[in-house]
Structure formats: C-alpha cells, structure tokens
C-alpha cells in the first residue's frame, strides 16, 4: 500500500508542476488538497505497519453457568 501511495504522490506532484506551468490556479488548489489527504493516508498506513498484532487465542465455548 505504501508503494502505491508513493506512486500516487509522484503523479500528483507532476500534475501540480504542469498546472503551475499552465497557470491553472483552481487545479493547483485541488491538487494541493489531494496531496494533503494523501500524505495523511501515508502517515496512517506507515503507523499501522509498525503496530504489533495482538494474539487473542482460540475461542472457547462458554460454560453452562454463564
């Protein structure tokens, strides 16, 4: 997932450069917003890859009292 997000960021930066060259201010604003959301997603994905898993064990049937 992180590799795909990096590819998307690279593409967005290239699109932003073109928008600057073509002087498309509305496009630049939209791309900037998308880049912000993408970087938030990248940080979240990176954080989740470093999170340890929790072993919950095997489920057991409840006793007759419960």
C-alpha positions in Angstrom: 0.0 0.0 0.0 2.8 2.4 0.8 4.4 1.9 -2.6 1.1 2.7 -4.3 0.7 5.8 -2.2 4.2 6.9 -3.2 3.4 6.4 -6.9 0.2 8.5 -6.5 2.2 11.2 -4.7 4.8 11.3 -7.5 2.0 11.6 -10.1 0.2 14.4 -8.2 3.5 16.3 -7.9 4.0 16.1 -11.7 0.4 17.2 -12.3 0.9 20.1 -9.9 4.0 21.2 -11.8 2.1 21.1 -15.1 -0.8 23.1 -13.5 1.7 25.7 -12.4 3.3 25.9 -15.9 -0.2 26.3 -17.4 -1.3 28.8 -14.7 -4.3 26.8 -13.6 -4.9 28.1 -10.0 -8.0 26.1 -9.4 -6.3 22.9 -10.4 -3.3 23.7 -8.2 -5.7 24.2 -5.2 -7.4 20.9 -5.8 -4.1 19.0 -6.2 -2.7 20.6 -3.1 -5.8 19.4 -1.1 -5.4 15.9 -2.6 -1.7 15.8 -1.7 -2.5 16.8 1.9 -5.1 13.9 2.2 -2.6 11.5 0.5 0.2 12.4 3.0 -2.2 11.9 5.9 -3.1 8.5 4.5 0.6 7.7 4.0 1.4 8.5 7.7 -1.6 6.4 8.8 -0.5 3.5 6.7 3.1 3.7 7.9 1.9 3.8 11.5 -0.3 0.8 11.1 2.6 -1.3 9.5 4.6 -0.7 12.7 1.8 -1.7 15.1 2.2 -5.1 16.7 -0.6 -7.7 16.3 -2.5 -8.9 19.3 -2.9 -12.6 19.8 -6.4 -13.2 21.1 -6.2 -17.0 21.4 -8.8 -19.5 20.3 -12.4 -19.0 21.3 -13.8 -21.5 23.8 -17.5 -22.3 24.4 -19.0 -20.8 27.5 -19.7 -23.0 30.4 -23.3 -23.8 31.4 -23.2 -21.3 34.2 -22.5 -18.3 32.1 
